[in-house]
């Protein structure tokens, strides 16, 4: 007697994109309103209009939830082709600066980074969900500049290329985060232009009057 075909595995109800968005919005709004120490999963569930069990099925604790909420904001960054490497860098620097100046981004990022200094378990999710995912912009910009002939093709191995991408990401992200969140200064067009000149042409060029 032939064996019957295995029954398809039952899965839960598909996630709602609207519910996901509501949870992310509620998480960031709650951080702005009550701060990390008073934030609870129940608080987020109530604001989002979902059951608390819905949150715990996806995130083990509020740290994971907040990291996901921050990552969702940064995933909105893109790198449209502005015609040159210089213009691409200036554009993404300004977009990144504007995103960091939003209260929900500012509060969420500062809270999760501060908490990670006390909770090392948060560092890996931050790196994977936020840092590593945003390196896509560096890779995209570099490949585009190479195709235009503005940058030479990769000469080293994959490991060396990855270290170079890490360095560029650290320089750009570090400068913009420090400018907006530490110095509390705007990332406007003038600053973005001077920063891009420093990055591409060096200290001598950046020190000339604009």
C-alpha positions in Angstrom: 0.0 0.0 0.0 1.6 3.3 -1.0 2.4 5.8 1.7 0.1 8.8 1.7 1.7 12.2 1.1 2.6 14.0 4.3 0.1 16.6 5.4 1.3 20.2 5.0 2.6 21.7 8.2 0.1 24.0 9.8 1.3 27.5 10.3 0.0 30.3 12.4 -2.0 33.2 11.1 0.0 35.4 8.8 1.4 38.5 10.4 -0.3 41.7 9.6 1.8 44.5 8.1 -0.4 47.0 9.8 0.1 45.3 13.2 3.8 45.2 12.7 3.9 48.9 11.9 1.7 49.7 14.9 4.0 47.7 17.2 7.1 49.5 15.8 5.4 52.9 16.1 4.2 52.1 19.6 7.6 51.0 20.8 9.3 54.2 19.6 6.6 56.5 20.9 6.7 54.8 24.3 10.5 55.3 24.5 10.0 59.0 23.8 7.2 59.2 26.4 8.4 57.1 29.3 12.1 56.1 28.6 13.8 52.8 28.7 13.5 52.0 32.4 9.7 52.4 32.5 9.0 50.8 29.1 7.3 47.4 29.3 6.0 44.9 26.8 2.5 45.4 28.2 2.8 49.2 27.6 3.8 48.6 24.0 1.0 46.0 23.4 -1.6 48.4 24.8 -0.5 51.3 22.6 -0.3 49.0 19.5 -3.7 47.4 20.2 -2.4 43.9 20.2 -2.1 41.1 22.8 1.1 41.0 24.9 1.5 37.3 23.8 1.8 38.6 20.2 4.9 40.5 21.2 6.5 37.6 23.1 6.0 35.2 20.2 8.4 37.4 18.2 10.7 39.1 20.8 12.0 37.5 24.0 12.2 40.8 25.8 12.0 44.6 25.3 15.6 44.8 24.3 15.0 42.7 21.2 11.8 44.6 20.5 13.5 48.0 20.7 16.4 46.9 18.5 13.9 45.7 15.9 12.1 49.0 16.1 15.3 51.0 15.6 16.4 48.8 12.7 13.0 49.4 11.0 13.7 53.1 11.0 17.2 52.8 9.5 15.9 50.3 6.9 14.1 53.3 5.3 17.4 54.9 4.3 18.2 54.5 0.7 20.9 55.6 -1.8 19.4 57.0 -5.0 21.8 57.5 -7.9 22.6 61.2 -7.8 25.1 61.0 -10.6 28.4 61.0 -8.7 30.1 59.5 -5.7 30.3 63.0 -4.1 26.6 63.7 -4.6 25.7 60.2 -3.3 27.7 60.7 -0.1 26.3 64.1 0.5 22.8 62.9 0.0 22.9 59.9 2.3 24.7 61.9 5.0 21.9 64.5 4.9 19.2 61.8 5.0 20.9 60.0 7.8 21.3 63.3 9.8 17.6 64.1 9.3 16.6 60.6 10.5 18.7 60.9 13.6 17.1 64.3 14.5 13.6 62.8 14.7 12.6 62.4 18.3 11.6 58.7 17.9 14.9 57.9 16.3 17.0 59.9 18.7 15.3 58.4 21.8 15.3 54.8 20.5 18.9 54.7 19.4 20.3 56.4 22.4 18.3 54.1 24.7 19.3 50.9 23.1 23.0 51.9 22.8 23.1 53.0 26.4 21.4 49.8 27.6 23.9 47.7 25.7 26.7 49.1 27.9 25.0 47.3 30.8 23.7 44.3 28.8 26.3 42.8 26.5 23.6 40.4 25.1 22.2 43.4 23.2 25.4 44.1 21.3 25.1 41.3 18.8 21.5 42.1 17.9 22.4 45.7 17.4 25.3 44.8 15.2 23.3 42.4 13.1 20.0 44.3 12.8 21.3 47.8 12.6 25.0 48.1 11.8 25.5 45.2 9.4 22.2 45.8 7.5 23.1 49.5 6.8 26.5 48.6 5.4 24.5 47.7 2.3 24.5 51.5 1.5 28.3 51.5 1.5 28.5 48.5 -0.7 25.9 50.0 -3.1 27.7 53.3 -3.3 31.1 51.7 -3.8 29.9 49.4 -6.6 28.2 52.3 -8.3 31.3 54.5 -8.1 33.4 51.7 -9.5 31.0 51.3 -12.4 31.3 55.0 -13.1 35.1 54.8 -13.0 35.3 57.0 -9.9 36.9 54.3 -7.8 39.2 51.5 -8.8 38.0 47.9 -8.9 38.7 45.7 -5.9 42.3 44.6 -5.9 42.4 42.6 -2.7 40.6 39.6 -1.4 37.1 39.5 0.1 38.4 39.9 3.7 40.3 43.1 2.8 37.3 44.5 0.9 35.0 43.8 3.9 37.5 45.6 6.2 37.4 48.6 3.9 33.6 48.7 3.9 33.6 48.5 7.7 36.0 51.4 7.9 34.0 53.6 5.5 30.8 52.8 7.4 32.4 53.6 10.7 33.7 56.9 9.5 30.5 58.1 8.0 28.1 56.8 10.6 30.4 57.8 13.4 30.7 61.4 12.2 26.9 61.8 11.6 25.9 60.2 14.9 28.4 62.4 16.8 27.3 65.5 15.0 23.6 65.0 15.7 23.4 63.1 19.0 26.6 64.3 20.9 27.2 67.8 19.5 23.5 68.4 18.9 24.3 70.2 15.7 22.4 69.9 12.4 23.7 68.0 9.4 22.9 70.6 6.8 24.1 70.8 3.2 27.1 72.9 4.1 28.3 70.4 6.7 27.6 67.5 4.4 29.7 69.1 1.6 32.6 69.8 3.9 32.5 66.3 5.4 32.4 64.7 1.9 35.3 66.9 0.8 37.3 65.7 3.8 36.4 62.1 3.1 37.2 62.1 -0.6 40.0 64.7 -0.9 41.6 64.9 2.6 42.4 67.5 5.2 44.1 70.0 2.9 41.1 70.3 0.6 38.6 70.4 3.5 40.5 73.3 5.2 40.1 75.6 2.2 37.4 78.2 2.4 34.1 77.2 0.7 
